[in-house]
Amino acid sequence: MKKKYAVVIATYGEVEKLTLRNLWPSTRRIVKVITRQIVKVPRLLIYILADYRSTRHYIDWRLHNYESTLVDTNRTQTMSIAGLIRRSSHDILSYVDVDVLDSYYFVPPYLENTLSDIRADYDGAVVVPMIPVESAFSCGIACQIVTDIYNDHKFENVRLLNKLWQDEALHRIYADYLFQKVDKAYVNKGNKIGLVLVIHGTLVRDRAGNPPRVFTGLNETGEFFEMMKQRIMEDPRNIFHDVKQGCMNHTAGGEWTAETVQKAFEEFKSENYDSVVMFPYGFFADNSETEYEARTLLEKSTFSYKQYIRCINGFRPFAEWLAERIIDQIAQLYDIQETYGRLQNGRQIGEHAGNG
């Protein structure tokens, strides 16, 4: 009899319909889950802070006609990955039926509800956080939810995709996508073209000047950038004279990463660059930080030429790569469960023999 596994494609999630009623619960969850990890927020202030942020976002986004595409993009990615897994010829799919679901940290369907619902009906789950670099604020949320739901059984029932940023295949896919999307019509001799790789910033020191108590992924963020910069600069298709990191930081909690988008722009200006391309490589799907905040910074810059290249979003080679990574995890989970089952059977036989 075939086993039945669920693959859960998880990301932050942002409201699709912009209303205060939708923003309030989402922002409250953000404050509870993320902000409280880096700043002590009294329980009574959570709602005040969250509702203030909700109102600020509502006014800002409404004034600029912004609506998030994150959930729609993640849903599309989920369907694409499901189709690729369904059509895969991998041997493991002879032993396992797979359903692929989308889920979110801050908007419904919530990840904890999804995992609770599937636990009784599925033999195992593969959770896929759609952020390449791990931290307590991204993949760490999924880790905690998995632990809360599965407790001591998580190792035999769940696999969590991680360390995606280290995969050279992802670096190659990023480079292929970047050079496919860049506007080559503008590339002429004499133009100094800079590339800003956008990623979510991390907390470096808390308000007291100490290293954060939570895992921020600071070193991993820096290593990922250096890997991608080298990959791009050494590519024979490269048209960029330099590549800089562009972090999107928050303001609460202390000192955040210094290599911001604004700093990258200032350095390119001081080095007489007249053209800048922006690519958010630290996100697998466009969201308010990329297609609104980072893109707005680019549009307001004074470079004579500027191009925003959207996140990897619906790029098929990316979906194919991720589907392969997921299938590998399915195979590993199946092997773990088979081994665990044999050990359990052996233990039961031994106990029965001893009792006899």
C-alpha positions in Angstrom: 0.0 0.0 0.0 1.4 3.4 -1.0 2.2 6.0 1.6 0.7 9.4 1.4 2.8 12.5 1.8 2.0 16.2 1.9 4.4 18.9 0.5 3.7 22.3 2.0 5.0 25.3 0.1 5.2 28.0 2.9 6.1 31.7 2.9 5.3 34.8 5.0 2.1 35.7 3.2 0.6 39.2 2.7 -3.0 40.2 2.4 -4.4 39.9 -1.1 -7.4 42.3 -0.6 -6.2 45.5 1.0 -8.5 46.3 3.9 -7.8 47.2 7.5 -9.9 44.3 8.6 -7.5 42.0 6.7 -4.3 43.8 7.7 -5.0 43.8 11.5 -4.7 40.0 12.2 -1.8 39.7 9.8 0.2 42.5 11.4 -0.6 41.3 14.9 0.9 37.9 14.0 4.0 39.5 12.7 4.5 41.4 15.9 3.9 38.3 18.0 6.1 36.0 16.0 9.0 38.2 14.7 9.1 41.6 16.4 9.0 40.1 19.9 12.1 38.0 19.1 14.2 41.1 18.9 12.3 43.7 21.0 10.5 43.2 24.3 6.9 44.2 23.6 4.5 44.1 26.5 1.4 42.1 25.8 -0.8 45.1 26.1 1.2 47.0 23.4 1.1 44.3 20.8 -2.3 45.3 19.5 -1.5 49.0 19.6 1.8 48.6 17.7 0.3 46.1 15.2 -2.8 48.3 14.5 -0.6 51.3 14.1 1.5 49.5 11.5 -1.6 48.2 9.8 -3.0 51.7 9.4 0.3 53.0 8.2 0.6 50.3 5.5 -3.0 50.7 4.5 -2.7 54.4 3.9 0.7 54.1 2.1 -0.3 51.2 -0.1 -3.7 52.7 -0.9 -2.2 56.1 -1.9 0.3 54.3 -4.2 -2.2 51.7 -5.5 -0.1 48.9 -4.3 -1.5 45.4 -3.9 0.7 42.5 -2.9 1.2 39.6 -5.4 3.0 37.3 -2.9 0.2 34.9 -2.1 -0.9 34.7 -5.8 2.7 34.0 -6.9 3.2 31.4 -4.2 0.0 29.7 -5.1 1.1 29.6 -8.8 4.5 28.2 -7.8 2.7 25.6 -5.7 0.6 24.4 -8.7 3.7 24.4 -10.9 5.7 22.3 -8.5 2.7 19.9 -8.0 2.5 19.4 -11.8 6.3 18.7 -12.0 6.2 16.2 -9.2 3.1 14.5 -10.6 4.9 14.0 -14.0 8.3 12.9 -12.4 9.6 9.5 -13.3 11.5 9.2 -9.9 11.2 5.7 -8.4 10.0 7.0 -5.1 6.7 8.0 -6.6 5.9 4.3 -7.1 5.7 4.0 -3.3 4.3 7.4 -2.3 1.3 9.6 -3.4 2.0 13.3 -3.0 -0.3 16.3 -2.5 1.2 19.8 -2.7 -0.3 22.6 -0.7 0.4 26.3 -0.1 0.4 27.7 3.4 1.5 30.9 5.1 2.9 32.3 8.4 0.8 35.5 8.6 -2.3 35.0 6.4 -4.7 32.0 6.0 -4.2 29.2 5.4 -1.9 29.3 8.4 1.0 26.8 8.4 0.2 25.5 11.9 -3.4 24.8 10.8 -2.3 23.1 7.6 0.1 20.8 9.5 -2.4 20.1 12.2 -5.0 19.2 9.5 -2.7 16.9 7.5 -1.1 15.1 10.4 -3.8 12.5 10.8 -4.4 11.9 7.1 -0.8 11.8 5.8 2.1 9.5 6.6 4.6 12.4 6.4 5.2 16.0 5.3 7.9 17.9 3.5 7.8 21.6 4.4 9.4 24.1 2.0 10.1 27.6 3.3 10.3 29.8 0.3 13.3 31.9 1.5 16.8 30.9 0.4 18.6 32.0 3.6 17.6 30.6 7.0 17.0 32.8 10.1 14.8 32.8 13.1 12.6 35.3 11.2 12.1 33.2 8.1 12.7 29.4 8.0 13.0 29.4 11.8 9.2 30.1 12.0 8.5 27.0 10.1 10.9 25.0 12.3 9.2 26.1 15.4 5.7 25.4 14.0 6.9 21.9 13.0 8.2 21.3 16.5 5.0 22.5 18.1 2.8 20.2 15.9 4.9 17.1 15.7 6.9 17.3 19.0 9.1 14.2 19.4 7.9 12.7 16.2 9.1 15.4 13.8 12.2 13.6 12.8 10.3 10.5 11.6 7.4 12.4 10.0 8.7 15.7 8.6 11.5 16.9 6.4 12.2 20.6 6.2 14.0 22.0 3.1 17.0 24.2 4.1 20.4 25.5 3.0 19.0 26.3 -0.5 21.4 29.2 -0.7 24.3 26.9 -0.8 23.2 25.0 -3.9 25.3 25.8 -7.0 22.3 24.7 -9.2 20.3 27.6 -7.7 23.2 30.0 -8.4 23.3 28.9 -12.1 19.5 29.3 -12.4 19.7 32.8 -10.9 22.4 33.7 -13.3 20.5 32.3 -16.3 17.4 34.2 -15.3 19.3 37.4 -14.6 21.0 37.5 -18.0 17.9 36.5 -19.8 15.9 39.4 -18.2 18.4 42.2 -18.4 17.8 44.8 -21.1 20.7 44.2 -23.4 19.5 47.0 -25.8 21.0 49.5 -23.3 24.3 47.8 -23.0 26.8 50.0 -24.9 30.5 50.6 -24.5 31.1 53.4 -22.1 28.1 52.7 -19.8 29.1 51.8 -16.3 26.4 49.4 -15.2 26.0 48.3 -11.6 23.9 45.5 -10.2 22.2 45.6 -6.8 21.3 42.2 -5.3 18.4 42.8 -2.9 17.9 40.6 0.2 16.3 41.0 3.6 18.7 42.5 6.1 19.5 41.0 9.4 20.0 42.2 13.0 23.7 42.6 13.8 23.6 43.9 17.4 20.8 44.5 19.8 20.2 47.8 21.5 22.8 47.1 24.1 25.4 46.5 21.5 25.5 42.7 22.0 25.1 39.9 19.3 21.4 39.0 18.9 20.1 36.1 21.1 18.4 34.6 18.0 19.9 33.1 14.9 19.8 35.9 12.3 21.6 34.3 9.3 24.1 37.1 9.2 27.0 35.0 8.1 24.9 33.0 5.6 23.6 36.2 4.1 27.1 37.5 3.5 28.3 34.1 2.1 25.3 33.9 -0.3 26.1 37.3 -1.7 29.8 36.5 -2.2 28.9 33.3 -4.0 26.4 35.0 -6.3 28.7 38.0 -7.0 31.5 35.6 -8.1 29.1 33.6 -10.2 27.8 36.7 -12.0 31.1 38.5 -12.5 32.8 35.3 -13.9 29.9 34.5 -16.2 30.9 35.1 -19.9 27.5 36.9 -20.4 28.3 39.4 -17.7 27.7 43.1 -18.5 28.0 44.5 -15.0 31.1 46.4 -13.8 30.4 45.7 -10.1 27.8 43.9 -7.9 26.7 45.2 -4.5 24.5 43.8 -1.7 21.3 45.8 -1.0 19.7 44.9 2.3 16.1 45.8 3.2 16.3 46.5 6.9 13.8 47.1 9.7 14.5 49.8 12.3 13.5 48.1 15.6 15.8 46.1 17.8 19.2 47.6 17.3 21.8 47.7 14.5 21.0 46.1 11.2 23.2 45.2 8.3 25.1 48.2 6.9 25.0 47.1 3.2 21.7 48.7 2.4 20.1 49.5 -1.0 20.6 53.2 -0.3 24.3 52.6 0.4 24.8 50.7 -2.8 23.2 53.5 -4.7 25.4 56.1 -3.0 28.5 54.1 -3.8 27.6 53.6 -7.4 26.9 57.3 -7.7 30.3 58.2 -6.2 32.0 55.8 -8.6 30.3 57.5 -11.6 27.9 54.8 -12.6 25.1 55.9 -14.8 23.1 52.7 -14.9 21.8 50.3 -12.2 19.9 47.0 -12.4 18.2 45.7 -9.3 17.4 42.0 -8.7 15.9 40.7 -5.4 17.8 37.4 -5.2 17.0 37.0 -1.5 13.3 36.2 -2.2 11.7 33.5 -4.3 8.5 35.6 -4.9 7.9 39.3 -5.2 6.3 41.0 -2.1 5.9 44.4 -0.6 9.6 44.6 0.3 10.7 43.9 -3.3 8.2 45.1 -5.8 7.1 48.1 -3.7 9.8 49.3 -1.2 13.0 48.3 -3.1 11.6 49.1 -6.5 10.4 52.5 -5.2 14.0 53.3 -4.0 15.2 52.4 -7.5 12.6 54.5 -9.2 13.5 57.5 -7.0 17.2 57.2 -7.7 18.9 59.6 -10.2 20.6 57.1 -12.4 20.0 57.8 -16.1 19.0 54.1 -16.7 17.5 51.7 -14.2 15.9 48.3 -14.5 14.0 46.3 -11.9 14.1 42.5 -12.6 11.4 40.7 -10.7 12.0 37.8 -8.4 12.4 34.3 -9.8 8.6 33.9 -9.5 7.4 31.8 -12.4 10.7 30.9 -14.0 10.3 27.2 -15.0 13.9 26.1 -14.4 13.5 27.3 -10.8 10.4 25.3 -10.3 12.0 22.2 -11.8 15.0 22.6 -9.5 12.9 23.0 -6.5 10.7 20.0 -7.4 13.8 17.9 -7.7 15.0 19.0 -4.3 11.5 18.2 -2.8 11.5 14.7 -4.4 14.9 14.0 -2.9 13.4 14.9 0.5 10.4 12.7 -0.1 12.8 9.8 -0.8 14.8 10.5 2.3 11.7 10.7 4.5 10.5 7.4 3.0 13.8 5.7 3.8 13.8 7.1 7.4 10.3 5.8 8.0 11.1 2.4 6.5 14.2 2.1 8.7 12.3 3.3 11.8 9.5 0.7 11.0 12.0 -2.1 10.8 13.6 -1.1 14.1 10.2 -0.9 15.7 9.2 -4.4 14.4 12.5 -5.8 15.5 12.0 -4.4 19.0 8.5 -5.7 19.2 9.6 -9.2 18.1 12.4 -9.1 20.7 10.0 -8.1 23.4 7.5 -10.8 22.4 10.3 -13.4 22.5 11.4 -12.2 25.9 7.9 -12.4 27.2 7.5 -15.9 25.8 
